[in-house]
Amino acid sequence: MARVELNKPAPDFSLPDFNGRNVSLSDFAGQKNVLIVFNRGFI
């Protein structure tokens, strides 16, 4: 697994959204903020 360094751009990656469509970090390039949430499941 690659390490992410502080104060460096995040590497591009893709994950499926809740509808199953792939979304890439690069889809949000040029926008001010990106929020990434990793759901670990429901309790």
LUMDODREN-811342 format. One record per residue: residue number from 1; residue in one letter; chain; x, y, z of N, C-alpha, C in turn. Coordinates in Angstrom, 3 decimals, padded with zeros to 6 digits, always signed. Layout:
<rs>
<r><num>NUM</num><residu>A</residu><chaine>A</chaine><n_east>X</n_east><n_north>Y</n_north><n_up>Z</n_up><ca_east>X</ca_east><ca_north>Y</ca_north><ca_up>Z</ca_up><c_east>X</c_east><c_north>Y</c_north><c_up>Z</c_up></r>
...
</rs>
This chain:
<rs>
<r><num>1</num><residu>M</residu><chaine>A</chaine><n_east>+000.843</n_east><n_north>-001.175</n_north><n_up>+000.000</n_up><ca_east>+000.000</ca_east><ca_north>+000.000</ca_north><ca_up>+000.000</ca_up><c_east>+000.895</c_east><c_north>+001.248</c_north><c_up>+000.000</c_up></r>
<r><num>2</num><residu>A</residu><chaine>A</chaine><n_east>+000.567</n_east><n_north>+002.185</n_north><n_up>-000.857</n_up><ca_east>+001.346</ca_east><ca_north>+003.421</ca_north><ca_up>-000.949</ca_up><c_east>+001.018</c_east><c_north>+004.338</c_north><c_up>+000.227</c_up></r>
<r><num>3</num><residu>R</residu><chaine>A</chaine><n_east>+002.016</n_east><n_north>+005.058</n_north><n_up>+000.684</n_up><ca_east>+001.810</ca_east><ca_north>+006.019</ca_north><ca_up>+001.762</ca_up><c_east>+001.453</c_east><c_north>+007.369</c_north><c_up>+001.170</c_up></r>
<r><num>4</num><residu>V</residu><chaine>A</chaine><n_east>+000.632</n_east><n_north>+008.108</n_north><n_up>+001.867</n_up><ca_east>+000.275</ca_east><ca_north>+009.464</ca_north><ca_up>+001.477</ca_up><c_east>+001.058</c_east><c_north>+010.406</c_north><c_up>+002.383</c_up></r>
<r><num>5</num><residu>E</residu><chaine>A</chaine><n_east>+001.810</n_east><n_north>+011.309</n_north><n_up>+001.768</n_up><ca_east>+002.624</ca_east><ca_north>+012.245</ca_north><ca_up>+002.543</ca_up><c_east>+001.836</c_east><c_north>+013.508</c_north><c_up>+002.853</c_up></r>
<r><num>6</num><residu>L</residu><chaine>A</chaine><n_east>+002.127</n_east><n_north>+014.097</n_north><n_up>+004.013</n_up><ca_east>+001.487</ca_east><ca_north>+015.350</ca_north><ca_up>+004.395</ca_up><c_east>+001.853</c_east><c_north>+016.445</c_north><c_up>+003.412</c_up></r>
<r><num>7</num><residu>N</residu><chaine>A</chaine><n_east>+000.909</n_east><n_north>+017.334</n_north><n_up>+003.165</n_up><ca_east>+001.098</ca_east><ca_north>+018.505</ca_north><ca_up>+002.299</ca_up><c_east>+001.420</c_east><c_north>+018.147</c_north><c_up>+000.858</c_up></r>
<r><num>8</num><residu>K</residu><chaine>A</chaine><n_east>+001.052</n_east><n_north>+016.955</n_north><n_up>+000.426</n_up><ca_east>+001.225</ca_east><ca_north>+016.523</ca_north><ca_up>-000.964</ca_up><c_east>-000.150</c_east><c_north>+016.191</c_north><c_up>-001.524</c_up></r>
<r><num>9</num><residu>P</residu><chaine>A</chaine><n_east>-000.345</n_east><n_north>+016.355</n_north><n_up>-002.841</n_up><ca_east>-001.638</ca_east><ca_north>+015.973</ca_north><ca_up>-003.414</ca_up><c_east>-001.909</c_east><c_north>+014.480</c_north><c_up>-003.226</c_up></r>
<r><num>10</num><residu>A</residu><chaine>A</chaine><n_east>-003.174</n_east><n_north>+014.158</n_north><n_up>-003.024</n_up><ca_east>-003.565</ca_east><ca_north>+012.760</ca_north><ca_up>-002.869</ca_up><c_east>-003.461</c_east><c_north>+012.055</c_north><c_up>-004.218</c_up></r>
<r><num>11</num><residu>P</residu><chaine>A</chaine><n_east>-003.077</n_east><n_north>+010.789</n_north><n_up>-004.227</n_up><ca_east>-003.054</ca_east><ca_north>+010.038</ca_north><ca_up>-005.487</ca_up><c_east>-004.485</c_east><c_north>+009.813</c_north><c_up>-005.981</c_up></r>
<r><num>12</num><residu>D</residu><chaine>A</chaine><n_east>-004.641</n_east><n_north>+009.734</n_north><n_up>-007.295</n_up><ca_east>-005.965</ca_east><ca_north>+009.501</ca_north><ca_up>-007.857</ca_up><c_east>-006.399</c_east><c_north>+008.066</c_north><c_up>-007.563</c_up></r>
<r><num>13</num><residu>F</residu><chaine>A</chaine><n_east>-007.679</n_east><n_north>+007.888</n_north><n_up>-007.268</n_up><ca_east>-008.239</ca_east><ca_north>+006.556</ca_north><ca_up>-007.054</ca_up><c_east>-009.707</c_east><c_north>+006.583</c_north><c_up>-007.427</c_up></r>
<r><num>14</num><residu>S</residu><chaine>A</chaine><n_east>-010.286</n_east><n_north>+005.425</n_north><n_up>-007.645</n_up><ca_east>-011.704</ca_east><ca_north>+005.299</ca_north><ca_up>-007.984</ca_up><c_east>-012.362</c_east><c_north>+004.293</c_north><c_up>-007.051</c_up></r>
<r><num>15</num><residu>L</residu><chaine>A</chaine><n_east>-013.606</n_east><n_north>+004.580</n_north><n_up>-006.685</n_up><ca_east>-014.414</ca_east><ca_north>+003.692</ca_north><ca_up>-005.856</ca_up><c_east>-015.850</c_east><c_north>+003.774</c_north><c_up>-006.331</c_up></r>
<r><num>16</num><residu>P</residu><chaine>A</chaine><n_east>-016.625</n_east><n_north>+002.716</n_north><n_up>-006.133</n_up><ca_east>-018.035</ca_east><ca_north>+002.788</ca_north><ca_up>-006.504</ca_up><c_east>-018.825</c_east><c_north>+003.634</c_north><c_up>-005.501</c_up></r>
<r><num>17</num><residu>D</residu><chaine>A</chaine><n_east>-019.790</n_east><n_north>+004.417</n_north><n_up>-006.024</n_up><ca_east>-020.674</ca_east><ca_north>+005.163</ca_north><ca_up>-005.132</ca_up><c_east>-021.837</c_east><c_north>+004.263</c_north><c_up>-004.706</c_up></r>
<r><num>18</num><residu>F</residu><chaine>A</chaine><n_east>-022.807</n_east><n_north>+004.820</n_north><n_up>-004.004</n_up><ca_east>-023.906</ca_east><ca_north>+004.005</ca_north><ca_up>-003.484</ca_up><c_east>-024.809</c_east><c_north>+003.451</c_north><c_up>-004.579</c_up></r>
<r><num>19</num><residu>N</residu><chaine>A</chaine><n_east>-024.655</n_east><n_north>+003.969</n_north><n_up>-005.820</n_up><ca_east>-025.408</ca_east><ca_north>+003.436</ca_north><ca_up>-006.961</ca_up><c_east>-024.583</c_east><c_north>+002.460</c_north><c_up>-007.785</c_up></r>
<r><num>20</num><residu>G</residu><chaine>A</chaine><n_east>-023.339</n_east><n_north>+002.214</n_north><n_up>-007.378</n_up><ca_east>-022.483</ca_east><ca_north>+001.277</ca_north><ca_up>-008.092</ca_up><c_east>-021.673</c_east><c_north>+001.909</c_north><c_up>-009.217</c_up></r>
<r><num>21</num><residu>R</residu><chaine>A</chaine><n_east>-021.802</n_east><n_north>+003.215</n_north><n_up>-009.433</n_up><ca_east>-021.028</ca_east><ca_north>+003.904</ca_north><ca_up>-010.474</ca_up><c_east>-019.669</c_east><c_north>+004.293</c_north><c_up>-009.929</c_up></r>
<r><num>22</num><residu>N</residu><chaine>A</chaine><n_east>-018.620</n_east><n_north>+004.103</n_north><n_up>-010.736</n_up><ca_east>-017.281</ca_east><ca_north>+004.485</ca_north><ca_up>-010.303</ca_up><c_east>-017.134</c_east><c_north>+005.998</c_north><c_up>-010.249</c_up></r>
<r><num>23</num><residu>V</residu><chaine>A</chaine><n_east>-016.544</n_east><n_north>+006.474</n_north><n_up>-009.160</n_up><ca_east>-016.260</ca_east><ca_north>+007.890</ca_north><ca_up>-008.964</ca_up><c_east>-014.777</c_east><c_north>+007.994</c_north><c_up>-008.670</c_up></r>
<r><num>24</num><residu>S</residu><chaine>A</chaine><n_east>-014.091</n_east><n_north>+008.886</n_north><n_up>-009.372</n_up><ca_east>-012.649</ca_east><ca_north>+009.076</ca_north><ca_up>-009.178</ca_up><c_east>-012.382</c_east><c_north>+010.392</c_north><c_up>-008.475</c_up></r>
<r><num>25</num><residu>L</residu><chaine>A</chaine><n_east>-011.308</n_east><n_north>+010.424</n_north><n_up>-007.732</n_up><ca_east>-010.900</ca_east><ca_north>+011.663</ca_north><ca_up>-007.092</ca_up><c_east>-010.669</c_east><c_north>+012.749</c_north><c_up>-008.139</c_up></r>
<r><num>26</num><residu>S</residu><chaine>A</chaine><n_east>-010.133</n_east><n_north>+012.364</n_north><n_up>-009.298</n_up><ca_east>-009.862</ca_east><ca_north>+013.334</ca_north><ca_up>-010.359</ca_up><c_east>-011.149</c_east><c_north>+013.965</c_north><c_up>-010.909</c_up></r>
<r><num>27</num><residu>D</residu><chaine>A</chaine><n_east>-012.313</n_east><n_north>+013.346</n_north><n_up>-010.671</n_up><ca_east>-013.584</ca_east><ca_north>+013.945</ca_north><ca_up>-011.089</ca_up><c_east>-013.835</c_east><c_north>+015.268</c_north><c_up>-010.379</c_up></r>
<r><num>28</num><residu>F</residu><chaine>A</chaine><n_east>-013.179</n_east><n_north>+015.480</n_north><n_up>-009.254</n_up><ca_east>-013.391</ca_east><ca_north>+016.675</ca_north><ca_up>-008.443</ca_up><c_east>-012.237</c_east><c_north>+017.674</c_north><c_up>-008.550</c_up></r>
<r><num>29</num><residu>A</residu><chaine>A</chaine><n_east>-011.347</n_east><n_north>+017.462</n_north><n_up>-009.504</n_up><ca_east>-010.196</ca_east><ca_north>+018.356</ca_north><ca_up>-009.687</ca_up><c_east>-010.681</c_east><c_north>+019.782</c_north><c_up>-009.922</c_up></r>
<r><num>30</num><residu>G</residu><chaine>A</chaine><n_east>-010.026</n_east><n_north>+020.744</n_north><n_up>-009.288</n_up><ca_east>-010.366</ca_east><ca_north>+022.146</ca_north><ca_up>-009.430</ca_up><c_east>-011.408</c_east><c_north>+022.631</c_north><c_up>-008.447</c_up></r>
<r><num>31</num><residu>Q</residu><chaine>A</chaine><n_east>-012.051</n_east><n_north>+021.717</n_north><n_up>-007.733</n_up><ca_east>-013.008</ca_east><ca_north>+022.124</ca_north><ca_up>-006.709</ca_up><c_east>-012.257</c_east><c_north>+022.361</c_north><c_up>-005.401</c_up></r>
<r><num>32</num><residu>K</residu><chaine>A</chaine><n_east>-012.793</n_east><n_north>+023.219</n_north><n_up>-004.581</n_up><ca_east>-012.088</ca_east><ca_north>+023.623</ca_north><ca_up>-003.378</ca_up><c_east>-011.949</c_east><c_north>+022.511</c_north><c_up>-002.343</c_up></r>
<r><num>33</num><residu>N</residu><chaine>A</chaine><n_east>-013.016</n_east><n_north>+021.783</n_north><n_up>-002.066</n_up><ca_east>-012.981</ca_east><ca_north>+020.764</ca_north><ca_up>-001.013</ca_up><c_east>-013.559</c_east><c_north>+019.449</c_north><c_up>-001.505</c_up></r>
<r><num>34</num><residu>V</residu><chaine>A</chaine><n_east>-012.997</n_east><n_north>+018.372</n_north><n_up>-000.995</n_up><ca_east>-013.518</ca_east><ca_north>+017.039</ca_north><ca_up>-001.261</ca_up><c_east>-013.653</c_east><c_north>+016.337</c_north><c_up>+000.080</c_up></r>
<r><num>35</num><residu>L</residu><chaine>A</chaine><n_east>-014.801</n_east><n_north>+015.746</n_north><n_up>+000.330</n_up><ca_east>-015.037</ca_east><ca_north>+014.995</ca_north><ca_up>+001.557</ca_up><c_east>-015.102</c_east><c_north>+013.520</c_north><c_up>+001.207</c_up></r>
<r><num>36</num><residu>I</residu><chaine>A</chaine><n_east>-014.280</n_east><n_north>+012.720</n_north><n_up>+001.841</n_up><ca_east>-014.264</ca_east><ca_north>+011.287</ca_north><ca_up>+001.606</ca_up><c_east>-014.712</c_east><c_north>+010.601</c_north><c_up>+002.887</c_up></r>
<r><num>37</num><residu>V</residu><chaine>A</chaine><n_east>-015.707</n_east><n_north>+009.742</n_north><n_up>+002.761</n_up><ca_east>-016.229</ca_east><ca_north>+009.023</ca_north><ca_up>+003.921</ca_up><c_east>-016.095</c_east><c_north>+007.537</c_north><c_up>+003.652</c_up></r>
<r><num>38</num><residu>F</residu><chaine>A</chaine><n_east>-015.474</n_east><n_north>+006.836</n_north><n_up>+004.573</n_up><ca_east>-015.341</ca_east><ca_north>+005.391</ca_north><ca_up>+004.484</ca_up><c_east>-016.278</c_east><c_north>+004.784</c_north><c_up>+005.515</c_up></r>
<r><num>39</num><residu>N</residu><chaine>A</chaine><n_east>-017.338</n_east><n_north>+004.135</n_north><n_up>+005.050</n_up><ca_east>-018.328</ca_east><ca_north>+003.535</ca_north><ca_up>+005.938</ca_up><c_east>-017.822</c_east><c_north>+002.143</c_north><c_up>+006.341</c_up></r>
<r><num>40</num><residu>R</residu><chaine>A</chaine><n_east>-017.671</n_east><n_north>+001.947</n_north><n_up>+007.614</n_up><ca_east>-017.202</ca_east><ca_north>+000.650</ca_north><ca_up>+008.131</ca_up><c_east>-018.340</c_east><c_north>-000.295</c_north><c_up>+008.439</c_up></r>
<r><num>41</num><residu>G</residu><chaine>A</chaine><n_east>-019.554</n_east><n_north>+000.076</n_north><n_up>+008.096</n_up><ca_east>-020.712</ca_east><ca_north>-000.781</ca_north><ca_up>+008.345</ca_up><c_east>-021.596</c_east><c_north>-000.209</c_north><c_up>+009.429</c_up></r>
<r><num>42</num><residu>F</residu><chaine>A</chaine><n_east>-022.728</n_east><n_north>-000.794</n_north><n_up>+009.534</n_up><ca_east>-023.697</ca_east><ca_north>-000.340</ca_north><ca_up>+010.526</ca_up><c_east>-023.645</c_east><c_north>-001.227</c_north><c_up>+011.755</c_up></r>
<r><num>43</num><residu>I</residu><chaine>A</chaine><n_east>-023.883</n_east><n_north>-000.631</n_north><n_up>+012.882</n_up><ca_east>-023.856</ca_east><ca_north>-001.378</ca_north><ca_up>+014.147</ca_up><c_east>-025.263</c_east><c_north>-001.760</c_north><c_up>+014.529</c_up></r>
</rs>
